[in-house]
Amino acid sequence: GSWAYWRKFLSSLGDRRRGSLLLAVSQLDKLAGEESIDYEDLISNEFIKIKEQSSGAISCNETLRLDYRPGSIAETICKAKQALSKSTNEVAHSWWVPNSYETLSKLTQDIAKTKSAKHELPILTRNELIQEINSFCGRVPESSALLLKLTTDPQLLQKAIEYLEAVGDVMQAGDQLLIDPIGWFSTFICHFVKDDLAVST
């Protein structure tokens, strides 16, 4: 869940930031006494392989050990906090979001408001989104050069949509895009809750 979300968010920005990936192993206590299994070497070798393929996303020198035994849980929490803090600081040093993504985010929010005022579902197809982008670029050409590229490059558009989905602005369903899915679902459910209360009272 959370890892898939984080991976999608980083992927939408085009690369993995240094320190953005942590690897952890747990339940090693269950392997204690298994003399026939050299699990330390297995873990070390696997870690090295993954780190080499991570393009700098893994900056630590070893995996994070998660020991959930009663006598070790406090130390595990402390180590996890330290690792996450270090990772957050490293990511922050190289963090940026393309301005065109932020502009597209504001544009989708405006579209949602317009549809709401017309009592329409906040749903767009990709082609309709491209039309909205072209319309916006026509109105504000001086700040739309990068945004306009999204309409001619399907891969760039997909990256932008993945960013919007990662931050919760849209939800993809095939060719359809639901704008502000959390807000829409909340409003949708509220109608049923109110009806239920009205019946019960």
GIRA-V560916 format. One record per backbone hydrogen bond with DSSP energy under -0.5 kcal/mol. NH is the residue of the N-H (numbers start at 1). CO is the residue of the C=O. If there is no record, write none. Layout:
BEGIN
NH|CO, NH|CO
END
This chain:
BEGIN
5|1, 6|2, 7|3, 8|4, 9|5, 10|6, 11|7, 12|8, 13|9, 13|10, 14|11, 15|10, 17|15, 19|56, 20|17, 21|57, 25|64, 27|66, 30|27, 31|28, 32|29, 34|31, 35|33, 37|34, 38|36, 39|37, 42|38, 43|39, 44|40, 45|41, 46|42, 47|43, 48|44, 49|45, 50|46, 51|47, 52|48, 53|49, 54|51, 56|51, 57|54, 59|57, 64|23, 66|25, 66|64, 67|65, 68|66, 72|69, 73|69, 76|72, 77|73, 78|74, 79|75, 80|76, 81|77, 82|78, 83|79, 84|80, 85|81, 86|82, 87|83, 88|84, 89|85, 90|86, 91|87, 92|88, 93|89, 94|90, 94|91, 95|92, 101|98, 102|98, 103|99, 104|100, 105|101, 106|102, 107|103, 108|104, 109|105, 110|106, 111|107, 112|108, 113|109, 114|110, 115|111, 116|112, 117|113, 118|114, 119|116, 120|115, 123|121, 124|177, 126|175, 129|125, 130|126, 131|127, 132|128, 133|129, 134|130, 135|131, 136|132, 137|133, 138|134, 139|135, 140|136, 143|140, 144|141, 148|144, 149|145, 149|146, 150|146, 150|147, 151|148, 152|149, 153|149, 154|152, 157|153, 158|154, 159|155, 160|156, 161|157, 162|158, 163|159, 164|160, 165|161, 166|162, 167|163, 168|165, 169|164, 170|164, 171|178, 173|176, 176|173, 177|124, 178|171, 179|122, 179|177, 180|169, 181|178, 184|180, 185|181, 186|182, 187|183, 188|184, 189|185, 190|186, 191|187, 192|188, 193|189, 194|190, 195|191, 196|192, 197|193, 198|194, 199|195, 200|196, 201|197
END
